[in-house]
Every structure is written in structure tokens, then in C-alpha cells.
Amino acid sequence: MGLGKTIQSITFLSEIFVRGIHGPFLIIAPLSTITNWEREFRTWTEMNAIVYHGSQISRQMIQQYEMVYRDA
């Protein structure tokens, strides 16, 4: 039975984001739930959700090009 921990956490991070702290935020979760977390972030927020996983080269690419906040 779910207790809403995912949505509570996403709501908390979204509120921090709206108030001006744009991260990046790191969420550590079991591999079995990563796709659910990413889907819920895309559903409930305007935040960019990326999965920091893979080889060392792919993680370096994510750090360089994805883990930034671009202010309009």
C-alpha cells in the first residue's frame, strides 16, 4: 500500500524550486522505482528530471549538459 511518499517528496522539492532554489536536487532511490519517480516528476512539476545512471562517460555528459538551471 502506497503512503504518498513520492508525491510528498516531489511537492516539497517543487515548492523549494518555486521559491528560488533551483537545485540540482539529488534523489537516491532503488532502481526498481527510478522510472516511477521520473514519470511523477514529469507529471506533477515543470522541473527537469534526469536519471543519473550509466557509464562514467555518460554520467560526465549528464553533469556537463543536463545538471544546470537555465534562467529565462
N, C-alpha and C positions, 0 to 999 in steps of 0.2 A: 504494500500500500504506500503510495507516494504521500509525502508530507509537504510538498511545495518548496523544498529547499532550493531547487534550481531557480524557480521563478523569484523567490525571495532574494537570492543572491544576485540575479540579473537586475531586479528592481533596485537594489542597493547600489550596484555599480552604475546603473543608468542615472540614478539621482546624483551620484558623485560627478558623473560626466556632464550632466546638465548644469551643475553648479560651477563648472570651470576647471575641474581637474580631469584632464583628458588622457591620463594614463601614459604608457600602456599598462594594462592590468593583466596579471598572470593568474590563470585558474588551473589548478592541478586536479585532474580527475582521472578515474580509471579509464583505460582505453575503451571499455565496453560502453561508456556513457559520453565519450567525446562528441560523436555525431549528434546526439540529442542536445548537448549544450550548445553546439554551434547552430543547430536549427532554431533553438529557442532564442538565442541572441538575435538571429536574423529576423525572427518573427516579432519580437517584442521591442527591439531597440533600433536606433539608427547607427549604432556603433559597428565598427569593422571587426568582425570576429574571424580570426585565423587560427589554424591548428599548427602549433609549433612542434613539428614532428618530422622525422626523416633523417637522411644522412647529414653529415657535418656540413657539406656544401649547401644542401637545400636549407638548412637552418640558418646558415650565414646569409643566404639570399633573402630569407624572410626577415632577418634582423635588419638588413640594409634597406630593403624596399617596402616592407609591409608594416613594421613596428614603429610607425610615426603618426603624428596627428597633423594633418594639413589644414591649417586655419584658412577659411574662405576670406 
